[in-house]
Amino acid sequence: MSADLEQIALIRSQTLALIAQITAAPKPSYNIDGQQVAWGDYLRQLQQTVDWCNRKLAEGRPCELRSQAFT
């Protein structure tokens, strides 16, 4: 695996760990002194990061295509 793909796999693993922490003890969204904290949005961003990592890892994997010609 290339260094880039290893880095992406690490990002994916770390993001999944964050998702596990957040979903183990869910918190409500809140607003303090004008600063908005939206846990649902944060979770959605983490899920999008995992999806991106999955796509990049899939692109980097070798694949084999089989075809058959008919005459």
C-alpha positions in Angstrom: 0.0 0.0 0.0 1.4 3.4 -0.9 2.1 6.0 1.8 -0.9 8.1 0.6 -3.3 5.2 1.0 -1.8 4.4 4.4 -2.5 7.9 5.5 -6.0 7.8 4.2 -6.6 4.5 6.0 -5.3 6.2 9.2 -7.6 9.1 8.7 -10.5 6.7 8.3 -9.6 4.8 11.4 -9.3 8.0 13.5 -12.6 9.3 12.2 -14.4 6.1 13.0 -13.0 6.3 16.5 -14.4 9.8 16.9 -17.8 8.6 15.6 -17.8 5.8 18.1 -17.0 8.3 20.9 -19.7 10.8 19.8 -22.4 8.1 19.4 -21.6 6.4 22.7 -22.5 9.5 24.6 -24.6 11.8 22.4 -24.8 15.4 23.3 -27.4 18.0 22.3 -26.6 20.9 20.1 -26.3 24.2 21.9 -25.4 27.9 21.6 -23.1 29.7 24.1 -22.3 33.4 23.8 -23.1 33.3 20.1 -21.0 30.2 19.4 -23.1 27.4 17.9 -22.2 23.8 18.6 -24.2 21.4 16.4 -23.3 17.8 17.2 -25.5 16.4 14.4 -23.7 18.5 11.8 -20.3 17.4 13.2 -21.3 13.8 13.1 -22.5 14.2 9.5 -19.1 15.8 8.5 -17.3 12.9 10.1 -19.4 10.4 8.2 -18.7 12.3 5.0 -15.0 12.0 5.8 -15.3 8.2 6.2 -17.2 8.0 2.9 -14.4 10.1 1.1 -11.7 7.8 2.6 -13.6 4.7 1.4 -13.8 6.1 -2.1 -10.1 7.0 -2.2 -9.1 3.6 -0.8 -11.3 1.8 -3.3 -9.7 3.8 -6.2 -6.2 2.8 -5.0 -6.9 -0.9 -4.8 -5.9 -3.0 -7.8 -8.7 -4.6 -9.6 -9.0 -7.3 -12.2 -11.5 -7.1 -15.0 -12.4 -10.3 -16.8 -14.0 -10.2 -20.2 -15.0 -12.8 -22.8 -15.3 -12.2 -26.5 -18.0 -13.9 -28.5 -17.7 -14.6 -32.2 
